């Protein structure tokens, strides 16, 4: 609804109306088992699930010609299927020393079965792809959080096609370049107890998926990144390219290269990285004090560290960090704050 503001000005509604919106509903099926063996020393918990969410409420950006800046619709059917598994075993169980080890595993497959029934083949951008080099879009057959961006133009042999200035061709056509969601996740936890001491070590990892670093794109275009600096020192960028006449090109000028692929509207394919990461998630060392006071039943002091180190990471930033909780910003780094390593103490008192 448009209305008159103070001074006779007209304030226009910027939200596209949709009288067809319906309540969201979910149908789910789940099956599992909780098994224990050897006097409960070995336990296995397994769950399989399948859920379908209908008429999910989704915000999108309407076409500029409509005059609206935001719209809402119901996603027809989004399906999630996966398994969760927890395996735990008491390796040593004694009077003074105990050791328990456990593995947890999970995977989830997200599939967009259908969206707007009036336009079943349409693509809905949660994040507008311009003027940025990326966008997040939903399309039937795709997955939630798919990242869209520009890819290199390539020859039949896979060579990067260059223009007459030895710059890669940016056709400004947005296609799917990756998805940040992991294919599967796993954690390995070990707990040791010796007399009054206890030690807990948790290592976990997320495997698969791709993330985009706009930070790297911008720094490359400014010439302030390590990659662009190394290229300037070398005097060229090594590529597998081909010029308009069909001749192979193996090196190009750093400034021409990075000013084209980098920047806010560059070629996103060059800045997609593996989202796989394995880290020491948490390390805890505690001591239980001997208490004779009847009022206090137990007292334990622990030193706890989180995100202490990476065992494996290829992305130039922590792929688990997201710049926003809004839809459409998963797996994109735009000068995010770095991950922090936390070390602290914890005191537990029972009365």
N, C-alpha and C positions, 0 to 999 in steps of 0.2 A: 504494500500500500504506500503510495506517495503522499506526502503531506507538506503543509506549509510550515516553514520554520520562522523564527523571528526576523522581522524586517521584510517579510513578504517573499523570502527565498523558498524555493521548492526543494525538498529533500526526497530523492528518489530511492525506492526500494532496490537493493542490490542482490537480494536473494531470489533466485528463480523459483516461482511457485510450482508445487507438484501436489495436486489433490489426490493422487493415486497412492500415496505412502501407506504402508501397512505395518502392523507390529511385527517385530522379529521373533522367530521361533526356531528352536533347535530340536532335532530328533537324533538320539544317540543310542548306540548299542555297545555293550562292554562285556567282556568275558575275561576271567583270570583264575589264577590258582595261587594258593599260599601253601608251600610244602616245606616240611621240616624232617630232618634225618639225624641219626646218630645222637639221640638224646638232645636234640635242638642245637647241636654244634654246627650243622649245615642247614641253611635255610634258602629257599628260592621263592621269590614272589614274581609272578608274571601277569601282565595285563595287556589285552588287545582291545582297541577301541575303534569305533567309527562314528563320526558325528557329521550331520548335515545341517547347516544353518541356512534358513530360508528368509528372504526379505531383509537381509542385513542392511542396516542404515549406513549409507556411504556418502561422504561429501566429495564433490568434484568441481572442476572449473568449467563453466559453460563457455560456449563460443563467444568471442568478443563482440560479435555482431548482435547478440541478444541484449546487450546492455547490462547483463547481470555478471557479478563477480564470483558468486558461489551458488551451488545447487545441491540438492539432496535427492537420492533415489534408493530403491531397494535392490540389493543384489539378489538375484534369483536363487542360487544354490551354491554354497561354498562347502566343500567336503574336506574333512581331516581324518586321516587314518594313520594308525601307528601302533607301536608296542612300547611297553616299559618293562624293564627287567632288573631285579635287584638280587644279587647272589652274595651271601655272607657266610663266612666260615671261621670258627674258632680254631686257629692253627695250634695254639698252645693254651691250655686251660689248667692252671695250677694254683697252688696256695699263694705263691709270691709273684709269679710272672704269668701274664696273660697277653695273648696276641690275637686280635681279630682283624681279618682282612675282608674287604667287601668291594664288589664291582656293581656299578649301576649303568644301565644302557637304555637309550631311548632313541626312537626315530619317529618322525612325523612327515607325512606327505600331504601337502595342501594342494587342492585342485579346485579351480573355479569352473564349475560345471555349466552354469548359465548366469547371465547378468540381466540386462534389461530385455524383457521378452519382446518389446516392440522393435528392438534393434539387436538381435542375437549375436551379430558379428562385430558389434561396435567395440571400440577401445575407450575406456574411461580413465583419464589422467587424474590421479589424486594430487599430483604435483605437476604444475604446468612445465613443459620441457623448454620453454623459451622465456627469458633470454639465457637461462642456464643450460649447461651441457648435459643435463640429466632430467629425467622425469620418472615418476612412479606410476604405473598403469595397471589396470585390470582388464583382462580380456578372457573370453571363454576358452578353456583349455590351458590357460596360464596358471600362475600361482600368486598368492598375496605377496606384495612387496617386490614384484618384478621391477628391475631397474631398466629404464630405456635410455638410450643415448645414440650418438653417431658412431658408426664403425668406419674403418678405413675402406676406401675403394680398392679392390684387389683384382689382379689379372687372373686368368684361368690357372696360372701356376702358383697363385697365392702371393705374388709380389705386390707391394704397396704402389698404387698408381700415383704418379706425380704430375703436376702441371708444368708449364714451360719454365717456371721459376724454381723448379726442384722442390716444390712444396706439396705435401700430401693433399689430396682432394677432399674437401669437406662438402658433402652433398646436402647437409642439414636435414637428413632423413633419419628419424628416430625409430630404432628397432630395439628389441630386447637384447641387452648385453650381459645380464646376470641376475642373480637372486641371492640376497644375503643369508637366507635361512640355511642352517646346516643340514646335511643329509642325515647325520646321526651324531649323538653325543655319548660320551662315556666318562665316568669318574672312577677313581680307584682310591679307596680310603683304608688306612691302616691305623689301628689303635693299639698302643702298647701300655701295659700297666705293670709296674715293678714296685712292690711295697707301697710307698706313699706317692710315688711319681707316676704321672701318666703323660703319654706323648701321642699326639694325633697328627697324621699327615694326609692331606687330601690333594691329589693331582687330578685335574679334569681337562677335557678337551672337547672342542667342537670341530667337526670334520665336514668339509664341503662348503659350498656357497661362495659367492663372490661379493666384494665390496668396492666402492668407488671413493677415490680420494680427490675431492675438489681442491683441497689444500695443496697437494702436489701439482695439480694443474695450474693453479694460480702462481705458485712459486716458480714453476718452470717458465711461465710466460714472462714473469718479472726478471728472470735470470738469477734468482736468489737461492735456488735449490742446489744441492750437491751434484745432482745429475747434470744440470745445465752448466755448472762450474767445471765439472770434469770434462764435459764436451768442449767448452771453450779452451781449456788447457790443451786438449788433444787437437783442437782445430777442426773437428768434424763429428758427425753422428753417424755411426755405422748402421745401415739399414739394408733390407732386401727389397729394392724398389725397381721401378721401370718408368722411363720417361715417355712422353707422348709419341715418340717415334719408335718405341719398342726396345730401346737400348737399356740394358741393365744398369742400375745405379746402386752403388754399394756405400756411398757416403754423401752427406749433404751438410750444408752450413748450419751450425747450431742455432743461430738466431732465426733463420727461416723455418727451421723444423719446430722449435719450441714455441715460436710465436703463432704457429698454425695449430698444432695439436693441443697447446696449453690454453689457459685463459678461461673465462666464464663460459664461452661458447665454443670450446675446443672439441677434440675428438675423444669421447669418453672411453672408447675401447682401449686406448693406450694407458688408461689409469684405473683399469679394473685389476683387482688383486685377489688372491686366494684368501678366503675368510677362515681357513683352518688355523686353529690356535690351541696349543697345549701349554698349561701353566701349572705352577705350584700355587693352588688356589688358597690353601690355608695350612698353617703349621702352628700347633698349640702345644706348649709344655706347661704342665701344672704340678702342684705339690699339695697334698692333703695334710694339714697340720694336725698333730695329736691334741685333742681337746679333752680336758678333764672337767671343765665347767659344765654343769648339767643344763644351764640355761641355753648354751650354744651347743648344738649337736654336731655340727661339722663346719670346717672352714677350709676353703681351697683357694690358692692364689695361682693364676695362670698368666703366662705371657703368650699373646696371640698375634700372629702375623698373617696378613691377607695380601693376595696378588704379589707374592714375593719375587717371582722371576718367571720368565718364559722359557720353556724347553723348545718350542717351535712356533715361529710366526713369520709370515712373509709380507703381510701388509705393512705399510709405513706407519700405521697407527693401530690401536687396539680395536679389532673388528667387532667387539662386543659393545663398544661405545656408540650411542646414538645421539644426534644433536637435538632431537625433539621427540616427544611422546606422541606427536600427531601422526596421522596416517600419511604415508608417502615419503617419510624421511629415514626409513630403515636402511642401514648399510651405506650411508653417505657421510663422508667426513668433510666438513667445511670449517676449518680452523677450530676443531673441537678442543676442549681441554684434555691434556694427557691423563692417562690412567694413573692413579696414585697408589703407592705402596703403603699399607697401613700396618703399624706395629703398636700394640697397646697392652695393657694389663687388665685383668678381670679378677675381681674378688667375689667369691660366692660364700655366703653365710647362711646356714640353716639353723632355725631355732626349734 
